[in-house]
Amino acid sequence: MFDSDGNISKWNQINNQAVQLMNQGYFDEAQPFATEALKLALEINKSELIANSHSNLGFLAHQKGNFDEAESLYLEALKINLEHDGFEDLSVAMVLCNLASLKYSQGLHEQAISHYKKAIEIKEIKLAPNHQSLLKSVQNLAYMYSSLGREKESEELLNKFRLI
């Protein structure tokens, strides 16, 4: 039997394997690792690990086109992060970005924009103005605006962050 630190180390190993496979686009191969990571996170009973595991499984469901399942998993991760860390935490921003991407995939553009705006708001508070994560979210929102024919909003956003 692992002690708590041993279990966390084991969770880190399993979760890292899932994330590495997801980053390489091997979603089917990542699924068992992500599922095992959630089981272990629940055993450890650490909210940040549980939320992270839900978010990873949500990402996998999203990539497979299982939008309802993805949304349910993302919302569970968001709920846990909000309860544990509060609104202004980067873990909340990460889940909001995932939800934005999901909503955009579903054609629910205004919901996607709203989620990205909230994520950017958090990242502006927590990160440096030139932080890669913040700028990536800004670029994603600007792309959404542009793809919807809202060029002026896209340009204003990019100008605000000095990306054009």
N, C-alpha and C positions, 0 to 999 in steps of 0.2 A: 504494500500500500504506500502511495506517495504521500508525503506531507503537503501542506498547502503550497509551499514554494516549488516542490517537485511537480505538483500538478500544474502550476502556472507555467513552469518551464516546458512541460509536456504540451500544454495548450499552445504555447508560443511556437513550438516546433510544428505541430499539426496545422495551426493557423497559417504560419509562414509558408508551408507547403501548398496549402489551398490558394493563398494569394499569389504565390509564384506561378502556379498553373493557370490561374485566372488571368494574370498579366500576360501570359503567353498565348492566351486564347483557348486553352484546353479546359473548357467548361465542364464537360462530362467527367473528365479525370479529376477535376477539383472538387466535384460534388461530395464524394465520400469523405474527403478531408474536412470540408466545411461542416458537414453533418456531424462528424466526430468531434470537431472543435466545439460545436454548440453543446453536444452532450456533456463534454468535459467541463465547459464553462458553467453549465447548470449544476454539475456536481460540486464544483468549486464555490459556486454561488457568489461570483463577483460580477456586479452589474455591468461594468465596462466591458468585460469579456463576453458576457451574454449579448449585450447590445452590438458589439463588433461582429459576433458570430451571426446574429440575425441580419445585420447589414450585408455581410458577405453572401449569405444564402439568398437574400433579396436580389443582390446583383446577379447571381447565377440564374435565378428564376426570370429576371428581366431579360437576360441574354438569351434565354430559351423561349421567350415570348409568353411566359406565364405571368401576365401583368397583374392579375388579382393576387396571386401568391406573393409576387414581388412587393406590391403595395402593402399587403398585410405584414410582411416581414420588416419592411422599412418603417412602417408606422410603429411596430413594436420596438424597434431599435430607437426611434425618435422618443417614444414615451419613456423608455428606460433612461436615455441620456438626459432628457429634460428633468426627470425626477432626481437623478443622481448628480448632474452637473449644472443644471440651470440653462437658461436660454442662450447665454453668451459664450457657450463652450464650443470649441472647434469640432467636437464629436457631433454636436447638433448640426453645425454647418455642413459637415460631410454627408449626413443623412439627408439634409435638405437638398443638397446637390444631386444625390441619387434619386430623390423623389422628383426633382425638376426634370432630370433626364427621362425618367419613367413617364411622367405626364406629357412630355414632348413627344415621346414615342407613341403615346395614345392619342395624339392630336389635341390634347387639352392644354393649349398653349398659354392661356392666361394663368392657369394654375402653375404651370412650369415657370413662367416669368416670376410669379409671386414667390415661389420657393427659392429661385436663384437670388432675387432681391434680398430676401431674409438671410440667406447664406452669405452674401456679399457684405451685408450689414454687420454680421458677426465677425467675418474675417477682417473687415476694416478696423474693428476694435482690437482684435487679438494679434494681427499680423502687421509686419512692416508694409508700407505702401507698394513696395516692389516685390513682395513675396510671390513665389511661383504659384502657390495654391490660390491666392486672391486673384492674381491676374488671369489664371485659367478660368475661374468662375466668371470673371468680367468678360473674357473672350467668348465663353459659351453663351452668356446672356446676349452679348452683342450679335453673335451669330443667329440666335433665335429671332431677335428683332429684325435683322437683315432678311432672314428667310421668310418672314411674315410681311415683308415690304415696308417695314418701319425703319427706314434708313436713317432718318433724323435722330431717332432714339438711340440707334446703334452708334452713330457718330458721336453724339453727346456723351454717351457712356465711355466710349474709347478715349475721347478727349479728356474726360475727367481723370482718367487713369494714365494719361499720356501714352496711349498705345498707338496713336496715329499722329 
